[in-house]
Amino acid sequence: MKKDFNLDFEIYDASKILESIEDFKEVSKIKLENNTLTITGSTENEIEEIFNEFMNYNIGLING
């Protein structure tokens, strides 16, 4: 199952998103194409959980 999330790069730093994808690549399948982040998982709940953790991690990189 895949789910797409549209990201606004006026809000999110594209380089930090790419860094987050690199850091998450061993635990989940995430890709970015244009402004669309695609997460692959077994269930919608799993995908939502990955997205939430991914964005929290990304915010940590920005604030870190």
N, CA, C and O atoms as a Tripos MOL2 file, in Angstrom:
@<TRIPOS>MOLECULE
protein
  256   255    64     0     0
PROTEIN
NO_CHARGES

@<TRIPOS>ATOM
      1 N           0.8450   -1.1630    0.0000 N.3       1 MET1
      2 CA          0.0000    0.0000    0.0000 C.3       1 MET1
      3 C           0.9020    1.2410    0.0000 C.2       1 MET1
      4 O           1.9160    1.2900    0.6970 O.2       1 MET1
      5 N           0.5110    2.2370   -0.7940 N.am      2 LYS2
      6 CA          1.2560    3.4940   -0.8750 C.3       2 LYS2
      7 C           0.3270    4.6520   -0.5600 C.2       2 LYS2
      8 O          -0.8780    4.5950   -0.8040 O.2       2 LYS2
      9 N           0.9170    5.6990   -0.0140 N.am      3 LYS3
     10 CA          0.1450    6.9110    0.2310 C.3       3 LYS3
     11 C           1.0400    8.1020   -0.0900 C.2       3 LYS3
     12 O           2.2240    8.1200    0.2480 O.2       3 LYS3
     13 N           0.4510    9.0950   -0.7480 N.am      4 ASP4
     14 CA          1.1720   10.3090   -1.1240 C.3       4 ASP4
     15 C           0.8180   11.4520   -0.1850 C.2       4 ASP4
     16 O          -0.3260   11.6020    0.2440 O.2       4 ASP4
     17 N           1.8290   12.2500    0.1190 N.am      5 PHE5
     18 CA          1.6590   13.4440    0.9390 C.3       5 PHE5
     19 C           2.2830   14.6030    0.1730 C.2       5 PHE5
     20 O           3.4460   14.5320   -0.2250 O.2       5 PHE5
     21 N           1.5190   15.6650   -0.0320 N.am      6 ASN6
     22 CA          2.0430   16.8410   -0.7270 C.3       6 ASN6
     23 C           2.7170   17.7610    0.2820 C.2       6 ASN6
     24 O           2.1340   18.1110    1.3080 O.2       6 ASN6
     25 N           3.9580   18.1480   -0.0270 N.am      7 LEU7
     26 CA          4.7280   19.0090    0.8570 C.3       7 LEU7
     27 C           4.9050   20.3770    0.2240 C.2       7 LEU7
     28 O           5.1250   20.4940   -0.9820 O.2       7 LEU7
     29 N           4.8070   21.4020    1.0420 N.am      8 ASP8
     30 CA          5.0080   22.7750    0.5980 C.3       8 ASP8
     31 C           6.4320   23.1800    0.9730 C.2       8 ASP8
     32 O           6.7400   23.3410    2.1540 O.2       8 ASP8
     33 N           7.3000   23.3440   -0.0250 N.am      9 PHE9
     34 CA          8.6900   23.6610    0.2600 C.3       9 PHE9
     35 C           8.9010   25.1190    0.6420 C.2       9 PHE9
     36 O          10.0340   25.5280    0.8950 O.2       9 PHE9
     37 N           7.8360   25.9090    0.6900 N.am     10 GLU10
     38 CA          7.9380   27.2260    1.3010 C.3      10 GLU10
     39 C           7.9130   27.0820    2.8190 C.2      10 GLU10
     40 O           8.3580   27.9720    3.5440 O.2      10 GLU10
     41 N           7.3870   25.9510    3.2930 N.am     11 ILE11
     42 CA          7.3240   25.6710    4.7300 C.3      11 ILE11
     43 C           8.4490   24.7300    5.1420 C.2      11 ILE11
     44 O           9.1210   24.9610    6.1470 O.2      11 ILE11
     45 N           8.6550   23.6670    4.3630 N.am     12 TYR12
     46 CA          9.6360   22.6360    4.6990 C.3      12 TYR12
     47 C          10.9010   22.8150    3.8780 C.2      12 TYR12
     48 O          10.8390   23.1200    2.6870 O.2      12 TYR12
     49 N          12.0380   22.6280    4.5110 N.am     13 ASP13
     50 CA         13.3420   22.7330    3.8650 C.3      13 ASP13
     51 C          13.6010   21.4540    3.0640 C.2      13 ASP13
     52 O          13.7030   20.3710    3.6410 O.2      13 ASP13
     53 N          13.7060   21.5760    1.7500 N.am     14 ALA14
     54 CA         13.8770   20.4040    0.8780 C.3      14 ALA14
     55 C          15.1270   19.6090    1.2340 C.2      14 ALA14
     56 O          15.1060   18.3790    1.1840 O.2      14 ALA14
     57 N          16.2120   20.2870    1.5930 N.am     15 SER15
     58 CA         17.4440   19.5610    1.9340 C.3      15 SER15
     59 C          17.2640   18.7400    3.2020 C.2      15 SER15
     60 O          17.8270   17.6520    3.3160 O.2      15 SER15
     61 N          16.4870   19.2440    4.1580 N.am     16 LYS16
     62 CA         16.2230   18.4920    5.3950 C.3      16 LYS16
     63 C          15.2950   17.3110    5.1210 C.2      16 LYS16
     64 O          15.4310   16.2560    5.7400 O.2      16 LYS16
     65 N          14.3530   17.4870    4.1960 N.am     17 ILE17
     66 CA         13.4810   16.3680    3.8080 C.3      17 ILE17
     67 C          14.3300   15.2670    3.1860 C.2      17 ILE17
     68 O          14.1550   14.0930    3.5130 O.2      17 ILE17
     69 N          15.2460   15.6310    2.2970 N.am     18 LEU18
     70 CA         16.1200   14.6370    1.6590 C.3      18 LEU18
     71 C          17.0220   13.9570    2.6850 C.2      18 LEU18
     72 O          17.2700   12.7550    2.5940 O.2      18 LEU18
     73 N          17.5120   14.7200    3.6570 N.am     19 GLU19
     74 CA         18.3300   14.1420    4.7270 C.3      19 GLU19
     75 C          17.5030   13.1620    5.5610 C.2      19 GLU19
     76 O          17.9920   12.0950    5.9330 O.2      19 GLU19
     77 N          16.2690   13.5180    5.8490 N.am     20 SER20
     78 CA         15.3800   12.6350    6.6080 C.3      20 SER20
     79 C          15.1020   11.3480    5.8420 C.2      20 SER20
     80 O          15.0920   10.2670    6.4300 O.2      20 SER20
     81 N          14.8750   11.4560    4.5360 N.am     21 ILE21
     82 CA         14.6400   10.2640    3.7090 C.3      21 ILE21
     83 C          15.8480    9.3410    3.7840 C.2      21 ILE21
     84 O          15.7000    8.1280    3.9370 O.2      21 ILE21
     85 N          17.0350    9.9100    3.6780 N.am     22 GLU22
     86 CA         18.2680    9.1050    3.7600 C.3      22 GLU22
     87 C          18.3570    8.3930    5.1120 C.2      22 GLU22
     88 O          18.7300    7.2220    5.1760 O.2      22 GLU22
     89 N          18.0160    9.0950    6.1780 N.am     23 ASP23
     90 CA         18.0900    8.5100    7.5190 C.3      23 ASP23
     91 C          17.0250    7.4400    7.7470 C.2      23 ASP23
     92 O          17.2360    6.5210    8.5380 O.2      23 ASP23
     93 N          15.8900    7.5460    7.0670 N.am     24 PHE24
     94 CA         14.7820    6.6030    7.2440 C.3      24 PHE24
     95 C          14.8340    5.4270    6.2690 C.2      24 PHE24
     96 O          14.0340    4.5000    6.3950 O.2      24 PHE24
     97 N          15.7500    5.4370    5.3060 N.am     25 LYS25
     98 CA         15.7150    4.4470    4.2320 C.3      25 LYS25
     99 C          15.8710    3.0100    4.7090 C.2      25 LYS25
    100 O          15.4200    2.0890    4.0280 O.2      25 LYS25
    101 N          16.4960    2.7960    5.8570 N.am     26 GLU26
    102 CA         16.6740    1.4330    6.3560 C.3      26 GLU26
    103 C          15.4290    0.8920    7.0470 C.2      26 GLU26
    104 O          15.2830   -0.3230    7.1820 O.2      26 GLU26
    105 N          14.5350    1.7640    7.4840 N.am     27 VAL27
    106 CA         13.3540    1.3020    8.2240 C.3      27 VAL27
    107 C          12.0480    1.4170    7.4450 C.2      27 VAL27
    108 O          11.0450    0.8190    7.8360 O.2      27 VAL27
    109 N          12.0440    2.1730    6.3540 N.am     28 SER28
    110 CA         10.8070    2.2960    5.5780 C.3      28 SER28
    111 C          11.1220    2.7490    4.1570 C.2      28 SER28
    112 O          12.2080    3.2540    3.8720 O.2      28 SER28
    113 N          10.1490    2.5560    3.2800 N.am     29 LYS29
    114 CA         10.3070    2.9570    1.8810 C.3      29 LYS29
    115 C           9.6280    4.3070    1.6910 C.2      29 LYS29
    116 O           8.4020    4.4180    1.7040 O.2      29 LYS29
    117 N          10.4560    5.3250    1.5150 N.am     30 ILE30
    118 CA          9.9770    6.6970    1.3370 C.3      30 ILE30
    119 C          10.6930    7.2800    0.1300 C.2      30 ILE30
    120 O          11.9040    7.1210   -0.0220 O.2      30 ILE30
    121 N           9.9370    7.9570   -0.7260 N.am     31 LYS31
    122 CA         10.5810    8.6420   -1.8500 C.3      31 LYS31
    123 C           9.9320   10.0000   -2.0460 C.2      31 LYS31
    124 O           8.7800   10.2200   -1.6720 O.2      31 LYS31
    125 N          10.6900   10.8970   -2.6350 N.am     32 LEU32
    126 CA         10.2290   12.2500   -2.9070 C.3      32 LEU32
    127 C          10.3520   12.5050   -4.3930 C.2      32 LEU32
    128 O          11.4160   12.3240   -4.9850 O.2      32 LEU32
    129 N           9.2440   12.9320   -4.9890 N.am     33 GLU33
    130 CA          9.2450   13.3110   -6.3950 C.3      33 GLU33
    131 C           8.4460   14.5920   -6.5160 C.2      33 GLU33
    132 O           7.2660   14.6460   -6.1680 O.2      33 GLU33
    133 N           9.1160   15.6330   -7.0200 N.am     34 ASN34
    134 CA          8.5370   16.9750   -7.0530 C.3      34 ASN34
    135 C           8.1750   17.3520   -5.6220 C.2      34 ASN34
    136 O           9.0560   17.3490   -4.7630 O.2      34 ASN34
    137 N           6.9480   17.6700   -5.3360 N.am     35 ASN35
    138 CA          6.5400   18.0210   -3.9730 C.3      35 ASN35
    139 C           5.7620   16.8970   -3.3070 C.2      35 ASN35
    140 O           5.0790   17.1290   -2.3090 O.2      35 ASN35
    141 N           5.8540   15.6910   -3.8380 N.am     36 THR36
    142 CA          5.0710   14.5720   -3.3210 C.3      36 THR36
    143 C           5.9650   13.5610   -2.6260 C.2      36 THR36
    144 O           6.8770   12.9910   -3.2250 O.2      36 THR36
    145 N           5.6800   13.3560   -1.3470 N.am     37 LEU37
    146 CA          6.3640   12.3500   -0.5460 C.3      37 LEU37
    147 C           5.5050   11.0940   -0.5910 C.2      37 LEU37
    148 O           4.3300   11.1360   -0.2270 O.2      37 LEU37
    149 N           6.0750    9.9800   -1.0320 N.am     38 THR38
    150 CA          5.3460    8.7190   -1.1230 C.3      38 THR38
    151 C           5.9160    7.7510   -0.1020 C.2      38 THR38
    152 O           7.1190    7.4890   -0.0730 O.2      38 THR38
    153 N           5.0270    7.2230    0.7410 N.am     39 ILE39
    154 CA          5.4190    6.2560    1.7640 C.3      39 ILE39
    155 C           4.7070    4.9490    1.4660 C.2      39 ILE39
    156 O           3.5030    4.9290    1.2080 O.2      39 ILE39
    157 N           5.4640    3.8540    1.5050 N.am     40 THR40
    158 CA          4.9220    2.5200    1.2840 C.3      40 THR40
    159 C           4.9230    1.7760    2.6100 C.2      40 THR40
    160 O           5.9140    1.7790    3.3400 O.2      40 THR40
    161 N           3.7900    1.1330    2.9110 N.am     41 GLY41
    162 CA          3.6750    0.3560    4.1390 C.3      41 GLY41
    163 C           2.6170   -0.7110    3.9980 C.2      41 GLY41
    164 O           1.9650   -0.8250    2.9600 O.2      41 GLY41
    165 N           2.4490   -1.4970    5.0540 N.am     42 SER42
    166 CA          1.4940   -2.6090    5.0290 C.3      42 SER42
    167 C           0.0510   -2.1480    5.1970 C.2      42 SER42
    168 O          -0.8610   -2.6870    4.5710 O.2      42 SER42
    169 N          -0.1450   -1.1350    6.0590 N.am     43 THR43
    170 CA         -1.4930   -0.6430    6.3400 C.3      43 THR43
    171 C          -1.4900    0.8820    6.3300 C.2      43 THR43
    172 O          -0.4340    1.5110    6.3970 O.2      43 THR43
    173 N          -2.6690    1.4610    6.2470 N.am     44 GLU44
    174 CA         -2.7620    2.9160    6.2910 C.3      44 GLU44
    175 C          -2.2800    3.4420    7.6400 C.2      44 GLU44
    176 O          -1.6250    4.4820    7.7000 O.2      44 GLU44
    177 N          -2.6000    2.7270    8.7280 N.am     45 ASN45
    178 CA         -2.1290    3.1470   10.0510 C.3      45 ASN45
    179 C          -0.6100    3.1600   10.1240 C.2      45 ASN45
    180 O          -0.0190    4.0840   10.6830 O.2      45 ASN45
    181 N           0.0260    2.1320    9.5600 N.am     46 GLU46
    182 CA          1.4890    2.0730    9.5560 C.3      46 GLU46
    183 C           2.0620    3.2500    8.7730 C.2      46 GLU46
    184 O           3.0260    3.8780    9.2120 O.2      46 GLU46
    185 N           1.4830    3.5470    7.6350 N.am     47 ILE47
    186 CA          1.9490    4.6630    6.8050 C.3      47 ILE47
    187 C           1.7910    5.9840    7.5470 C.2      47 ILE47
    188 O           2.6990    6.8160    7.5270 O.2      47 ILE47
    189 N           0.6550    6.1860    8.1970 N.am     48 GLU48
    190 CA          0.4190    7.4160    8.9640 C.3      48 GLU48
    191 C           1.4290    7.5430   10.1050 C.2      48 GLU48
    192 O           1.9320    8.6340   10.3740 O.2      48 GLU48
    193 N           1.7220    6.4310   10.7700 N.am     49 GLU49
    194 CA          2.6960    6.4390   11.8620 C.3      49 GLU49
    195 C           4.0930    6.7800   11.3350 C.2      49 GLU49
    196 O           4.8140    7.5680   11.9480 O.2      49 GLU49
    197 N           4.4690    6.1920   10.2090 N.am     50 ILE50
    198 CA          5.7680    6.5020    9.5960 C.3      50 ILE50
    199 C           5.8290    7.9780    9.2220 C.2      50 ILE50
    200 O           6.8370    8.6400    9.4700 O.2      50 ILE50
    201 N           4.7540    8.4990    8.6260 N.am     51 PHE51
    202 CA          4.7230    9.9090    8.2340 C.3      51 PHE51
    203 C           4.8840   10.8170    9.4510 C.2      51 PHE51
    204 O           5.6610   11.7710    9.4160 O.2      51 PHE51
    205 N           4.1550   10.5250   10.5210 N.am     52 ASN52
    206 CA          4.2450   11.3470   11.7300 C.3      52 ASN52
    207 C           5.6530   11.3140   12.3200 C.2      52 ASN52
    208 O           6.1910   12.3560   12.6930 O.2      52 ASN52
    209 N           6.2510   10.1330   12.4070 N.am     53 GLU53
    210 CA          7.6200   10.0140   12.9170 C.3      53 GLU53
    211 C           8.6100   10.7250   11.9950 C.2      53 GLU53
    212 O           9.5340   11.3910   12.4610 O.2      53 GLU53
    213 N           8.4100   10.5800   10.6970 N.am     54 PHE54
    214 CA          9.2710   11.2170    9.7070 C.3      54 PHE54
    215 C           9.2300   12.7380    9.8580 C.2      54 PHE54
    216 O          10.2740   13.3900    9.8690 O.2      54 PHE54
    217 N           8.0390   13.2980    9.9720 N.am     55 MET55
    218 CA          7.9110   14.7490   10.0790 C.3      55 MET55
    219 C           8.4530   15.2480   11.4170 C.2      55 MET55
    220 O           9.0710   16.3120   11.4650 O.2      55 MET55
    221 N           8.2380   14.5070   12.5000 N.am     56 ASN56
    222 CA          8.8180   14.8890   13.7910 C.3      56 ASN56
    223 C          10.3420   14.8880   13.7130 C.2      56 ASN56
    224 O          10.9970   15.7910   14.2320 O.2      56 ASN56
    225 N          10.8960   13.8800   13.0680 N.am     57 TYR57
    226 CA         12.3430   13.7940   12.8800 C.3      57 TYR57
    227 C          12.8320   14.9780   12.0460 C.2      57 TYR57
    228 O          13.8500   15.5940   12.3640 O.2      57 TYR57
    229 N          12.1020   15.2850   10.9860 N.am     58 ASN58
    230 CA         12.4630   16.4000   10.1130 C.3      58 ASN58
    231 C          12.4410   17.7290   10.8780 C.2      58 ASN58
    232 O          13.3420   18.5520   10.7150 O.2      58 ASN58
    233 N          11.4350   17.9370   11.6950 N.am     59 ILE59
    234 CA         11.3550   19.1600   12.5080 C.3      59 ILE59
    235 C          12.5420   19.2240   13.4640 C.2      59 ILE59
    236 O          13.1040   20.2950   13.6930 O.2      59 ILE59
    237 N          12.9220   18.0690   14.0230 N.am     60 GLY60
    238 CA         14.0940   18.0180   14.8950 C.3      60 GLY60
    239 C          15.3670   18.4280   14.1710 C.2      60 GLY60
    240 O          16.2150   19.1120   14.7450 O.2      60 GLY60
    241 N          15.5100   18.0150   12.9120 N.am     61 LEU61
    242 CA         16.6790   18.4250   12.1230 C.3      61 LEU61
    243 C          16.6860   19.9330   11.8930 C.2      61 LEU61
    244 O          17.7320   20.5770   11.9650 O.2      61 LEU61
    245 N          15.5220   20.4800   11.6180 N.am     62 ILE62
    246 CA         15.4180   21.9200   11.3650 C.3      62 ILE62
    247 C          15.7500   22.7050   12.6330 C.2      62 ILE62
    248 O          16.4740   23.7000   12.5830 O.2      62 ILE62
    249 N          15.2170   22.2530   13.7700 N.am     63 ASN63
    250 CA         15.4170   22.9650   15.0330 C.3      63 ASN63
    251 C          16.7440   22.6390   15.7040 C.2      63 ASN63
    252 O          17.1820   23.3480   16.6110 O.2      63 ASN63
    253 N          17.3900   21.5470   15.2490 N.am     64 GLY64
    254 CA         18.6100   21.0570   15.8940 C.3      64 GLY64
    255 C          19.7750   21.9080   15.6330 C.2      64 GLY64
    256 O          20.8710   21.6190   16.1130 O.2      64 GLY64
@<TRIPOS>BOND
     1     1     2 1
     2     2     3 1
     3     3     4 2
     4     3     5 am
     5     5     6 1
     6     6     7 1
     7     7     8 2
     8     7     9 am
     9     9    10 1
    10    10    11 1
    11    11    12 2
    12    11    13 am
    13    13    14 1
    14    14    15 1
    15    15    16 2
    16    15    17 am
    17    17    18 1
    18    18    19 1
    19    19    20 2
    20    19    21 am
    21    21    22 1
    22    22    23 1
    23    23    24 2
    24    23    25 am
    25    25    26 1
    26    26    27 1
    27    27    28 2
    28    27    29 am
    29    29    30 1
    30    30    31 1
    31    31    32 2
    32    31    33 am
    33    33    34 1
    34    34    35 1
    35    35    36 2
    36    35    37 am
    37    37    38 1
    38    38    39 1
    39    39    40 2
    40    39    41 am
    41    41    42 1
    42    42    43 1
    43    43    44 2
    44    43    45 am
    45    45    46 1
    46    46    47 1
    47    47    48 2
    48    47    49 am
    49    49    50 1
    50    50    51 1
    51    51    52 2
    52    51    53 am
    53    53    54 1
    54    54    55 1
    55    55    56 2
    56    55    57 am
    57    57    58 1
    58    58    59 1
    59    59    60 2
    60    59    61 am
    61    61    62 1
    62    62    63 1
    63    63    64 2
    64    63    65 am
    65    65    66 1
    66    66    67 1
    67    67    68 2
    68    67    69 am
    69    69    70 1
    70    70    71 1
    71    71    72 2
    72    71    73 am
    73    73    74 1
    74    74    75 1
    75    75    76 2
    76    75    77 am
    77    77    78 1
    78    78    79 1
    79    79    80 2
    80    79    81 am
    81    81    82 1
    82    82    83 1
    83    83    84 2
    84    83    85 am
    85    85    86 1
    86    86    87 1
    87    87    88 2
    88    87    89 am
    89    89    90 1
    90    90    91 1
    91    91    92 2
    92    91    93 am
    93    93    94 1
    94    94    95 1
    95    95    96 2
    96    95    97 am
    97    97    98 1
    98    98    99 1
    99    99   100 2
   100    99   101 am
   101   101   102 1
   102   102   103 1
   103   103   104 2
   104   103   105 am
   105   105   106 1
   106   106   107 1
   107   107   108 2
   108   107   109 am
   109   109   110 1
   110   110   111 1
   111   111   112 2
   112   111   113 am
   113   113   114 1
   114   114   115 1
   115   115   116 2
   116   115   117 am
   117   117   118 1
   118   118   119 1
   119   119   120 2
   120   119   121 am
   121   121   122 1
   122   122   123 1
   123   123   124 2
   124   123   125 am
   125   125   126 1
   126   126   127 1
   127   127   128 2
   128   127   129 am
   129   129   130 1
   130   130   131 1
   131   131   132 2
   132   131   133 am
   133   133   134 1
   134   134   135 1
   135   135   136 2
   136   135   137 am
   137   137   138 1
   138   138   139 1
   139   139   140 2
   140   139   141 am
   141   141   142 1
   142   142   143 1
   143   143   144 2
   144   143   145 am
   145   145   146 1
   146   146   147 1
   147   147   148 2
   148   147   149 am
   149   149   150 1
   150   150   151 1
   151   151   152 2
   152   151   153 am
   153   153   154 1
   154   154   155 1
   155   155   156 2
   156   155   157 am
   157   157   158 1
   158   158   159 1
   159   159   160 2
   160   159   161 am
   161   161   162 1
   162   162   163 1
   163   163   164 2
   164   163   165 am
   165   165   166 1
   166   166   167 1
   167   167   168 2
   168   167   169 am
   169   169   170 1
   170   170   171 1
   171   171   172 2
   172   171   173 am
   173   173   174 1
   174   174   175 1
   175   175   176 2
   176   175   177 am
   177   177   178 1
   178   178   179 1
   179   179   180 2
   180   179   181 am
   181   181   182 1
   182   182   183 1
   183   183   184 2
   184   183   185 am
   185   185   186 1
   186   186   187 1
   187   187   188 2
   188   187   189 am
   189   189   190 1
   190   190   191 1
   191   191   192 2
   192   191   193 am
   193   193   194 1
   194   194   195 1
   195   195   196 2
   196   195   197 am
   197   197   198 1
   198   198   199 1
   199   199   200 2
   200   199   201 am
   201   201   202 1
   202   202   203 1
   203   203   204 2
   204   203   205 am
   205   205   206 1
   206   206   207 1
   207   207   208 2
   208   207   209 am
   209   209   210 1
   210   210   211 1
   211   211   212 2
   212   211   213 am
   213   213   214 1
   214   214   215 1
   215   215   216 2
   216   215   217 am
   217   217   218 1
   218   218   219 1
   219   219   220 2
   220   219   221 am
   221   221   222 1
   222   222   223 1
   223   223   224 2
   224   223   225 am
   225   225   226 1
   226   226   227 1
   227   227   228 2
   228   227   229 am
   229   229   230 1
   230   230   231 1
   231   231   232 2
   232   231   233 am
   233   233   234 1
   234   234   235 1
   235   235   236 2
   236   235   237 am
   237   237   238 1
   238   238   239 1
   239   239   240 2
   240   239   241 am
   241   241   242 1
   242   242   243 1
   243   243   244 2
   244   243   245 am
   245   245   246 1
   246   246   247 1
   247   247   248 2
   248   247   249 am
   249   249   250 1
   250   250   251 1
   251   251   252 2
   252   251   253 am
   253   253   254 1
   254   254   255 1
   255   255   256 2
@<TRIPOS>SUBSTRUCTURE
     1 MET1         2 RESIDUE 1 A MET
     2 LYS2         6 RESIDUE 1 A LYS
     3 LYS3        10 RESIDUE 1 A LYS
     4 ASP4        14 RESIDUE 1 A ASP
     5 PHE5        18 RESIDUE 1 A PHE
     6 ASN6        22 RESIDUE 1 A ASN
     7 LEU7        26 RESIDUE 1 A LEU
     8 ASP8        30 RESIDUE 1 A ASP
     9 PHE9        34 RESIDUE 1 A PHE
    10 GLU10       38 RESIDUE 1 A GLU
    11 ILE11       42 RESIDUE 1 A ILE
    12 TYR12       46 RESIDUE 1 A TYR
    13 ASP13       50 RESIDUE 1 A ASP
    14 ALA14       54 RESIDUE 1 A ALA
    15 SER15       58 RESIDUE 1 A SER
    16 LYS16       62 RESIDUE 1 A LYS
    17 ILE17       66 RESIDUE 1 A ILE
    18 LEU18       70 RESIDUE 1 A LEU
    19 GLU19       74 RESIDUE 1 A GLU
    20 SER20       78 RESIDUE 1 A SER
    21 ILE21       82 RESIDUE 1 A ILE
    22 GLU22       86 RESIDUE 1 A GLU
    23 ASP23       90 RESIDUE 1 A ASP
    24 PHE24       94 RESIDUE 1 A PHE
    25 LYS25       98 RESIDUE 1 A LYS
    26 GLU26      102 RESIDUE 1 A GLU
    27 VAL27      106 RESIDUE 1 A VAL
    28 SER28      110 RESIDUE 1 A SER
    29 LYS29      114 RESIDUE 1 A LYS
    30 ILE30      118 RESIDUE 1 A ILE
    31 LYS31      122 RESIDUE 1 A LYS
    32 LEU32      126 RESIDUE 1 A LEU
    33 GLU33      130 RESIDUE 1 A GLU
    34 ASN34      134 RESIDUE 1 A ASN
    35 ASN35      138 RESIDUE 1 A ASN
    36 THR36      142 RESIDUE 1 A THR
    37 LEU37      146 RESIDUE 1 A LEU
    38 THR38      150 RESIDUE 1 A THR
    39 ILE39      154 RESIDUE 1 A ILE
    40 THR40      158 RESIDUE 1 A THR
    41 GLY41      162 RESIDUE 1 A GLY
    42 SER42      166 RESIDUE 1 A SER
    43 THR43      170 RESIDUE 1 A THR
    44 GLU44      174 RESIDUE 1 A GLU
    45 ASN45      178 RESIDUE 1 A ASN
    46 GLU46      182 RESIDUE 1 A GLU
    47 ILE47      186 RESIDUE 1 A ILE
    48 GLU48      190 RESIDUE 1 A GLU
    49 GLU49      194 RESIDUE 1 A GLU
    50 ILE50      198 RESIDUE 1 A ILE
    51 PHE51      202 RESIDUE 1 A PHE
    52 ASN52      206 RESIDUE 1 A ASN
    53 GLU53      210 RESIDUE 1 A GLU
    54 PHE54      214 RESIDUE 1 A PHE
    55 MET55      218 RESIDUE 1 A MET
    56 ASN56      222 RESIDUE 1 A ASN
    57 TYR57      226 RESIDUE 1 A TYR
    58 ASN58      230 RESIDUE 1 A ASN
    59 ILE59      234 RESIDUE 1 A ILE
    60 GLY60      238 RESIDUE 1 A GLY
    61 LEU61      242 RESIDUE 1 A LEU
    62 ILE62      246 RESIDUE 1 A ILE
    63 ASN63      250 RESIDUE 1 A ASN
    64 GLY64      254 RESIDUE 1 A GLY
